[in-house]
Amino acid sequence: MYLYQISDLVFSYYAPEIKRPSGIFGRAMQLGKKAIVRKGGYLEKYHSDYPGLISVAGMEDLNNLAFESLPENIEKMVLDDSRELIALIK
């Protein structure tokens, strides 16, 4: 749950042969997170009304998306929260 809470996006981009619900995507919906899914895939087809849905045809499409929730200077951010996670677990 910690990773979901600190995440802006949830990656739910599955292979084309996966034609079933996703617990990862479901949790993203419950928490109101944006979710990246395969364009034309099961998740897009059955959850197209979810406002946080980001459909991409291929991984290269990620470079062309504008993610409003990400800071401008992302390369200067510390993206490793593993120390905080370890402190929470102890």
Backbone hydrogen bonds, N-H to C=O, Kabsch-Sander energy under -0.5 kcal/mol:
donor,donor_aa,acceptor,acceptor_aa,energy
5,Q,1,M,-2.5
6,I,2,Y,-1.9
7,S,3,L,-0.8
7,S,4,Y,-0.7
10,V,34,K,-2.2
12,S,10,V,-0.8
12,S,36,I,-2.5
14,Y,12,S,-1.1
18,I,15,A,-2.0
19,K,17,E,-0.8
26,G,22,S,-2.5
27,R,23,G,-2.3
28,A,24,I,-1.9
29,M,25,F,-2.3
30,Q,26,G,-2.3
31,L,27,R,-2.0
32,G,29,M,-1.2
33,K,28,A,-2.9
34,K,8,D,-1.2
35,A,52,G,-2.6
36,I,10,V,-2.6
37,V,35,A,-0.6
37,V,54,I,-2.7
38,R,12,S,-0.5
39,K,56,V,-2.8
41,G,38,R,-2.1
42,Y,18,I,-0.6
45,K,41,G,-2.5
46,Y,42,Y,-2.5
47,H,43,L,-1.4
50,Y,47,H,-2.0
53,L,50,Y,-1.7
54,I,35,A,-2.9
55,S,53,L,-0.5
56,V,37,V,-2.4
61,D,58,G,-1.6
62,L,59,M,-1.5
63,N,60,E,-1.1
64,N,61,D,-1.3
65,L,62,L,-0.9
67,F,65,L,-0.7
68,E,66,A,-1.0
70,L,67,F,-1.5
74,I,71,P,-0.7
74,I,72,E,-0.8
76,K,73,N,-1.6
77,M,74,I,-1.4
79,L,77,M,-0.8
81,D,79,L,-0.9
85,L,81,D,-2.3
86,I,82,S,-2.5
87,A,83,R,-2.1
88,L,84,E,-1.9
89,I,85,L,-2.0
90,K,86,I,-2.0
